[in-house]
């Protein structure tokens, strides 16, 4: 059962990250990629993979920082 859940999380994360590369709007791109990175973080936690956890904590943090910057940016 645990392997099945791990596979679902991993494939969902992959789908979100791939889909994010097809988006032109920067806010939506970062948001979708954030979801993918969060799912990869969850995958790393379930699998106890410290390299995946570290990488995705960094990516999630960067995406949140960038999203906040985009939301604060005055609209032209």
N, CA and C atoms as a LAMMPS dump frame, in Angstrom:
ITEM: TIMESTEP
0
ITEM: NUMBER OF ATOMS
228
ITEM: BOX BOUNDS ff ff ff
-5.0000000000000000e+02 5.0000000000000000e+02
-5.0000000000000000e+02 5.0000000000000000e+02
-5.0000000000000000e+02 5.0000000000000000e+02
ITEM: ATOMS id mol type element x y z
1 1 1 N 0.836 -1.206 0
2 1 2 C 0 0 0
3 1 3 C 0.865 1.247 0
4 2 1 N 1.93 1.255 0.821
5 2 2 C 2.778 2.43 0.909
6 2 3 C 3.472 2.713 -0.422
7 3 1 N 3.916 1.682 -1.123
8 3 2 C 4.558 1.855 -2.414
9 3 3 C 3.581 2.455 -3.414
10 4 1 N 2.334 2.017 -3.37
11 4 2 C 1.321 2.565 -4.263
12 4 3 C 1.136 4.062 -4.009
13 5 1 N 1.045 4.463 -2.76
14 5 2 C 0.893 5.88 -2.411
15 5 3 C 2.12 6.66 -2.868
16 6 1 N 3.296 6.092 -2.665
17 6 2 C 4.533 6.736 -3.092
18 6 3 C 4.525 6.952 -4.596
19 7 1 N 4.088 5.97 -5.361
20 7 2 C 4.024 6.078 -6.82
21 7 3 C 3.014 7.145 -7.251
22 8 1 N 1.878 7.197 -6.591
23 8 2 C 0.854 8.205 -6.914
24 8 3 C 1.405 9.6 -6.672
25 9 1 N 2.043 9.806 -5.536
26 9 2 C 2.619 11.12 -5.212
27 9 3 C 3.715 11.467 -6.219
28 10 1 N 4.578 10.519 -6.529
29 10 2 C 5.671 10.768 -7.463
30 10 3 C 5.192 11.118 -8.862
31 11 1 N 4.23 10.355 -9.374
32 11 2 C 3.711 10.644 -10.712
33 11 3 C 2.915 11.944 -10.741
34 12 1 N 2.202 12.253 -9.677
35 12 2 C 1.475 13.53 -9.601
36 12 3 C 2.456 14.697 -9.593
37 13 1 N 3.519 14.565 -8.82
38 13 2 C 4.551 15.604 -8.772
39 13 3 C 5.163 15.807 -10.144
40 14 1 N 5.473 14.714 -10.815
41 14 2 C 6.047 14.784 -12.152
42 14 3 C 5.108 15.501 -13.105
43 15 1 N 3.831 15.171 -13.061
44 15 2 C 2.849 15.796 -13.948
45 15 3 C 2.771 17.304 -13.713
46 16 1 N 2.74 17.729 -12.466
47 16 2 C 2.67 19.161 -12.166
48 16 3 C 3.915 19.896 -12.658
49 17 1 N 5.085 19.324 -12.439
50 17 2 C 6.326 19.978 -12.852
51 17 3 C 6.381 20.066 -14.376
52 18 1 N 6.057 18.982 -15.069
53 18 2 C 6.055 19.016 -16.533
54 18 3 C 5.036 20.032 -17.037
55 19 1 N 3.835 20.01 -16.487
56 19 2 C 2.788 20.94 -16.91
57 19 3 C 3.216 22.387 -16.695
58 20 1 N 3.963 22.652 -15.627
59 20 2 C 4.375 24.034 -15.345
60 20 3 C 5.238 24.612 -16.461
61 21 1 N 5.969 23.763 -17.179
62 21 2 C 6.807 24.242 -18.273
63 21 3 C 6.001 24.65 -19.499
64 22 1 N 4.731 24.32 -19.536
65 22 2 C 3.872 24.675 -20.661
66 22 3 C 3.122 25.984 -20.439
67 23 1 N 3.272 26.581 -19.272
68 23 2 C 2.521 27.781 -18.898
69 23 3 C 3.354 29.025 -19.193
70 24 1 N 2.723 30.013 -19.813
71 24 2 C 3.41 31.267 -20.133
72 24 3 C 3.278 32.324 -19.042
73 25 1 N 2.168 32.333 -18.328
74 25 2 C 1.944 33.309 -17.264
75 25 3 C 2.841 32.962 -16.071
76 26 1 N 3.725 33.893 -15.708
77 26 2 C 4.734 33.612 -14.685
78 26 3 C 4.123 33.256 -13.329
79 27 1 N 3.053 33.922 -12.924
80 27 2 C 2.43 33.621 -11.632
81 27 3 C 1.872 32.197 -11.628
82 28 1 N 1.162 31.827 -12.687
83 28 2 C 0.606 30.474 -12.765
84 28 3 C 1.705 29.432 -12.893
85 29 1 N 2.754 29.733 -13.654
86 29 2 C 3.876 28.811 -13.794
87 29 3 C 4.474 28.505 -12.428
88 30 1 N 4.751 29.555 -11.675
89 30 2 C 5.364 29.367 -10.352
90 30 3 C 4.418 28.656 -9.391
91 31 1 N 3.129 28.927 -9.49
92 31 2 C 2.155 28.286 -8.608
93 31 3 C 2.05 26.789 -8.904
94 32 1 N 1.939 26.441 -10.167
95 32 2 C 1.842 25.033 -10.544
96 32 3 C 3.147 24.312 -10.194
97 33 1 N 4.285 24.965 -10.443
98 33 2 C 5.565 24.362 -10.105
99 33 3 C 5.71 24.206 -8.594
100 34 1 N 5.176 25.16 -7.834
101 34 2 C 5.179 25.062 -6.373
102 34 3 C 4.425 23.814 -5.915
103 35 1 N 3.281 23.557 -6.511
104 35 2 C 2.512 22.356 -6.165
105 35 3 C 3.332 21.103 -6.481
106 36 1 N 3.972 21.093 -7.656
107 36 2 C 4.81 19.957 -8.021
108 36 3 C 5.964 19.756 -7.052
109 37 1 N 6.631 20.85 -6.691
110 37 2 C 7.753 20.762 -5.747
111 37 3 C 7.275 20.306 -4.37
112 38 1 N 6.096 20.781 -3.956
113 38 2 C 5.546 20.345 -2.679
114 38 3 C 5.254 18.842 -2.7
115 39 1 N 4.71 18.363 -3.821
116 39 2 C 4.451 16.923 -3.931
117 39 3 C 5.753 16.128 -3.934
118 40 1 N 6.806 16.659 -4.59
119 40 2 C 8.109 15.992 -4.543
120 40 3 C 8.669 15.999 -3.121
121 41 1 N 8.414 17.081 -2.393
122 41 2 C 8.826 17.144 -0.989
123 41 3 C 8.113 16.05 -0.189
124 42 1 N 6.825 15.923 -0.413
125 42 2 C 6.048 14.874 0.25
126 42 3 C 6.599 13.492 -0.122
127 43 1 N 6.928 13.301 -1.379
128 43 2 C 7.531 12.047 -1.849
129 43 3 C 8.824 11.763 -1.078
130 44 1 N 9.674 12.774 -0.963
131 44 2 C 10.929 12.612 -0.241
132 44 3 C 10.731 12.276 1.221
133 45 1 N 9.716 12.862 1.826
134 45 2 C 9.415 12.581 3.233
135 45 3 C 8.93 11.142 3.393
136 46 1 N 8.02 10.716 2.508
137 46 2 C 7.502 9.344 2.579
138 46 3 C 8.631 8.334 2.363
139 47 1 N 9.512 8.634 1.409
140 47 2 C 10.594 7.71 1.048
141 47 3 C 11.846 7.903 1.911
142 48 1 N 11.825 8.897 2.786
143 48 2 C 12.963 9.265 3.627
144 48 3 C 14.225 9.442 2.763
145 49 1 N 14.09 10.33 1.774
146 49 2 C 15.201 10.641 0.871
147 49 3 C 15.632 12.081 1.138
148 50 1 N 16.725 12.235 1.87
149 50 2 C 17.139 13.562 2.316
150 50 3 C 17.529 14.492 1.171
151 51 1 N 18.08 13.958 0.093
152 51 2 C 18.44 14.823 -1.035
153 51 3 C 17.189 15.379 -1.712
154 52 1 N 16.155 14.567 -1.848
155 52 2 C 14.896 15.043 -2.434
156 52 3 C 14.221 16.028 -1.49
157 53 1 N 14.261 15.755 -0.209
158 53 2 C 13.677 16.678 0.77
159 53 3 C 14.394 18.016 0.711
160 54 1 N 15.722 18.007 0.75
161 54 2 C 16.488 19.256 0.737
162 54 3 C 16.21 20.063 -0.519
163 55 1 N 16.328 19.42 -1.691
164 55 2 C 16.108 20.115 -2.956
165 55 3 C 14.741 20.769 -2.996
166 56 1 N 13.728 20.062 -2.589
167 56 2 C 12.379 20.582 -2.723
168 56 3 C 11.989 21.568 -1.631
169 57 1 N 12.631 21.513 -0.479
170 57 2 C 12.464 22.591 0.509
171 57 3 C 13.012 23.888 -0.085
172 58 1 N 14.153 23.799 -0.752
173 58 2 C 14.746 24.98 -1.392
174 58 3 C 13.837 25.492 -2.509
175 59 1 N 13.366 24.595 -3.381
176 59 2 C 12.512 25.014 -4.496
177 59 3 C 11.2 25.609 -3.998
178 60 1 N 10.564 24.973 -3.026
179 60 2 C 9.313 25.506 -2.468
180 60 3 C 9.557 26.901 -1.881
181 61 1 N 10.649 27.074 -1.161
182 61 2 C 10.968 28.382 -0.568
183 61 3 C 11.173 29.444 -1.645
184 62 1 N 11.917 29.102 -2.687
185 62 2 C 12.154 30.047 -3.784
186 62 3 C 10.843 30.398 -4.473
187 63 1 N 10.018 29.402 -4.742
188 63 2 C 8.756 29.667 -5.435
189 63 3 C 7.844 30.554 -4.587
190 64 1 N 7.774 30.308 -3.302
191 64 2 C 6.946 31.154 -2.429
192 64 3 C 7.474 32.587 -2.442
193 65 1 N 8.791 32.753 -2.318
194 65 2 C 9.401 34.079 -2.356
195 65 3 C 9.081 34.792 -3.669
196 66 1 N 9.223 34.084 -4.783
197 66 2 C 8.969 34.683 -6.102
198 66 3 C 7.485 34.997 -6.301
199 67 1 N 6.602 34.128 -5.816
200 67 2 C 5.163 34.377 -5.937
201 67 3 C 4.776 35.623 -5.143
202 68 1 N 5.307 35.748 -3.941
203 68 2 C 5.019 36.945 -3.139
204 68 3 C 5.502 38.193 -3.88
205 69 1 N 6.683 38.123 -4.473
206 69 2 C 7.203 39.253 -5.245
207 69 3 C 6.304 39.598 -6.425
208 70 1 N 5.8 38.592 -7.112
209 70 2 C 4.906 38.84 -8.231
210 70 3 C 3.589 39.458 -7.773
211 71 1 N 3.086 39.014 -6.636
212 71 2 C 1.818 39.547 -6.129
213 71 3 C 1.966 40.98 -5.624
214 72 1 N 3.145 41.348 -5.147
215 72 2 C 3.392 42.708 -4.649
216 72 3 C 3.712 43.68 -5.779
217 73 1 N 4.113 43.142 -6.931
218 73 2 C 4.499 43.977 -8.061
219 73 3 C 3.296 44.782 -8.557
220 74 1 N 3.465 46.107 -8.698
221 74 2 C 2.343 46.919 -9.179
222 74 3 C 1.963 46.526 -10.61
223 75 1 N 0.676 46.481 -10.855
224 75 2 C 0.172 46.132 -12.193
225 75 3 C 0.297 47.357 -13.1
226 76 1 N 0.763 47.123 -14.301
227 76 2 C 0.933 48.233 -15.26
228 76 3 C -0.318 48.47 -16.051
